[in-house]
């Protein structure tokens, strides 16, 4: 019996290790959007370095008309968020104050998308955070077309720690949603 348990533990260890490696590989894979790509609506999740800058740099590139910044702390003004970042062009900026976590971001994005009639968005977040963000948004709005734009993180020990946390959070939501799906049938 002890050998059977040991084999099971070893198999689980290797399965988790391989899955984590795939998660990191996927996070690091950057698929840039075509140079002639046009999308009127950009959504950026707060929390990661350079996300806001990438969002506003993308306004001109994608000919965007709207930018939703989801997960803004209450009382924070646009000037506080932008810092040295400049807004180029005539763009409407919506500050989303409702979201406290990634699932909240997804709900907020879908609410604003419906209010503004958004059919497709460029979703901007950190590379390690994209998998879970996409999963959560798609859970709340399967019809919204999402073009992910990952903000590349520096590959160092901090990145590995963030990936480790994000991997287990992602695993948790996949299990949670699978269980909810089974219980709703």
Secondary structure per residue as TSV (DSSP state, phi and psi in degrees):
chain	resnum	aa	ss	phi	psi
A	1	X	-	360.0	-39.0
A	2	X	H	-63.4	-39.2
A	3	X	H	-65.0	-38.2
A	4	X	H	-64.0	-43.6
A	5	X	H	-64.1	-43.0
A	6	X	H	-61.8	-43.7
A	7	X	H	-60.3	-43.1
A	8	X	H	-61.2	-45.4
A	9	X	H	-62.0	-43.5
A	10	X	H	-64.0	-42.8
A	11	X	H	-62.5	-44.9
A	12	X	H	-62.3	-44.0
A	13	X	H	-57.6	-48.2
A	14	X	H	-67.1	-38.0
A	15	X	H	-63.7	-43.4
A	16	X	H	-67.3	-41.9
A	17	X	H	-61.5	-45.2
A	18	X	H	-65.1	-43.5
A	19	X	H	-61.7	-41.2
A	20	X	H	-64.6	-41.0
A	21	X	H	-61.5	-42.4
A	22	X	H	-64.0	-40.5
A	23	X	H	-59.1	-47.1
A	24	X	H	-64.3	-44.3
A	25	X	H	-58.9	-44.5
A	26	X	H	-65.5	-39.8
A	27	X	H	-62.4	-39.4
A	28	X	H	-78.0	-18.0
A	29	X	-	-73.6	116.4
A	30	X	-	-106.1	120.5
A	31	X	-	-112.7	102.5
A	32	X	-	-75.8	149.6
A	33	X	-	-78.6	150.5
A	34	X	-	-56.9	151.4
A	35	X	T	-63.7	-27.5
A	36	X	T	-95.9	11.3
A	37	X	-	-67.4	136.9
A	38	X	-	-126.7	132.3
A	39	X	-	-151.0	125.5
A	40	X	S	-74.4	-20.3
A	41	X	E	-123.5	126.1
A	42	X	E	-117.6	135.4
A	43	X	E	-123.2	130.5
A	44	X	E	-127.4	135.9
A	45	X	E	-94.0	132.8
A	46	X	T	-72.9	164.6
A	47	X	T	120.1	-26.2
A	48	X	S	-114.1	153.7
A	49	X	T	-63.7	136.0
A	50	X	T	72.6	-0.3
A	51	X	H	-61.8	-45.4
A	52	X	H	-65.2	-43.5
A	53	X	H	-59.9	-45.9
A	54	X	H	-61.2	-40.6
A	55	X	H	-60.4	-48.3
A	56	X	H	-76.9	-25.5
A	57	X	H	-67.2	-27.1
A	58	X	H	-82.0	-15.9
A	59	X	H	-56.6	-52.4
A	60	X	H	-68.1	-43.1
A	61	X	H	-58.2	-43.5
A	62	X	H	-99.2	2.8
A	63	X	T	59.3	41.0
A	64	X	-	-73.1	149.2
A	65	X	S	-112.3	-21.0
A	66	X	E	-133.0	141.1
A	67	X	E	-130.3	121.9
A	68	X	E	-102.9	124.6
A	69	X	E	-104.7	108.3
A	70	X	E	-97.8	137.5
A	71	X	S	92.1	29.6
A	72	X	-	-79.2	136.5
A	73	X	-	-65.7	141.0
A	74	X	T	-56.5	138.0
A	75	X	T	87.1	-8.7
A	76	X	-	-79.9	134.9
A	77	X	-	-101.2	162.7
A	78	X	H	-57.3	-40.5
A	79	X	H	-61.3	-35.8
A	80	X	H	-64.5	-38.0
A	81	X	H	-74.8	-41.9
A	82	X	H	-69.7	-38.4
A	83	X	T	58.6	-121.4
A	84	X	T	-86.0	-6.2
A	85	X	-	-70.1	134.0
A	86	X	-	-102.8	141.8
A	87	X	-	-89.5	123.9
A	88	X	-	-108.7	126.9
A	89	X	S	92.3	179.9
A	90	X	S	-92.9	98.0
A	91	X	-	-130.7	140.0
A	92	X	E	-90.7	127.8
A	93	X	E	-110.7	124.3
A	94	X	E	-109.7	125.4
A	95	X	E	-97.1	122.2
A	96	X	E	-97.8	115.3
A	97	X	-	-100.5	-4.0
A	98	X	-	-78.9	-36.0
A	99	X	-	-73.9	132.7
A	100	X	S	-112.9	-12.0
A	101	X	S	-154.6	-176.0
A	102	X	H	-65.4	-40.1
A	103	X	H	-63.8	-39.3
A	104	X	H	-63.8	-38.4
A	105	X	H	-57.3	-45.7
A	106	X	H	-61.5	-45.5
A	107	X	H	-61.3	-45.5
A	108	X	H	-62.7	-44.6
A	109	X	H	-59.0	-45.9
A	110	X	H	-68.0	-37.2
A	111	X	H	-62.9	-49.1
A	112	X	H	-66.2	-39.9
A	113	X	H	-59.3	-41.5
A	114	X	H	-68.1	-44.7
A	115	X	H	-60.3	-41.0
A	116	X	H	-93.4	-1.2
A	117	X	T	72.4	29.1
A	118	X	-	-71.7	129.5
A	119	X	-	-105.8	-27.0
A	120	X	E	-145.3	147.2
A	121	X	E	-138.3	154.3
A	122	X	E	-96.0	120.3
A	123	X	E	-100.7	122.0
A	124	X	E	-114.7	123.3
A	125	X	E	-157.6	176.7
A	126	X	E	-67.2	152.5
A	127	X	G	-56.2	-42.4
A	128	X	G	-72.1	-15.8
A	129	X	G	-102.0	-8.4
A	130	X	H	-66.7	-42.8
A	131	X	H	-55.4	-51.8
A	132	X	H	-67.9	-38.4
A	133	X	H	-61.6	-46.4
A	134	X	H	-61.1	-44.8
A	135	X	H	-58.7	-46.5
A	136	X	H	-66.2	-44.2
A	137	X	H	-64.9	-43.9
A	138	X	H	-64.4	-28.7
A	139	X	H	-64.7	-37.5
A	140	X	H	-90.7	-20.7
A	141	X	-	-150.9	96.8
A	142	X	T	-74.3	-16.8
A	143	X	T	-91.1	-13.5
A	144	X	S	-74.9	122.3
A	145	X	E	-80.8	125.7
A	146	X	E	-119.4	127.6
A	147	X	E	-109.8	105.9
A	148	X	E	-74.0	137.6
A	149	X	E	-129.6	104.8
A	150	X	E	-84.0	137.5
A	151	X	E	-92.0	117.1
A	152	X	-	-71.5	130.8
A	153	X	-	-92.0	155.8
A	154	X	-	-69.9	132.3
A	155	X	-	-83.7	101.4
A	156	X	S	-151.3	-171.3
A	157	X	H	-64.6	-33.3
A	158	X	H	-63.4	-42.0
A	159	X	H	-60.7	-43.4
A	160	X	H	-62.4	-42.5
A	161	X	H	-62.7	-43.7
A	162	X	H	-62.2	-42.6
A	163	X	H	-62.5	-40.5
A	164	X	H	-60.0	-48.2
A	165	X	H	-62.2	-45.6
A	166	X	H	-66.8	-36.0
A	167	X	H	-60.1	-47.3
A	168	X	H	-72.2	-32.6
A	169	X	H	-65.2	-43.5
A	170	X	H	-63.5	-42.9
A	171	X	H	-59.9	-42.3
A	172	X	H	-61.2	-44.0
A	173	X	H	-71.4	-32.8
A	174	X	H	-64.9	-42.8
A	175	X	H	-65.9	-45.5
A	176	X	H	-56.4	-47.7
A	177	X	H	-70.8	-32.1
A	178	X	H	-65.9	-43.0
A	179	X	H	-66.1	-43.0
A	180	X	H	-62.1	-39.8
A	181	X	H	-63.4	-40.3
A	182	X	H	-67.9	-42.4
A	183	X	H	-72.8	-22.9
A	184	X	H	-84.7	-12.2
A	185	X	-	-77.3	360.0
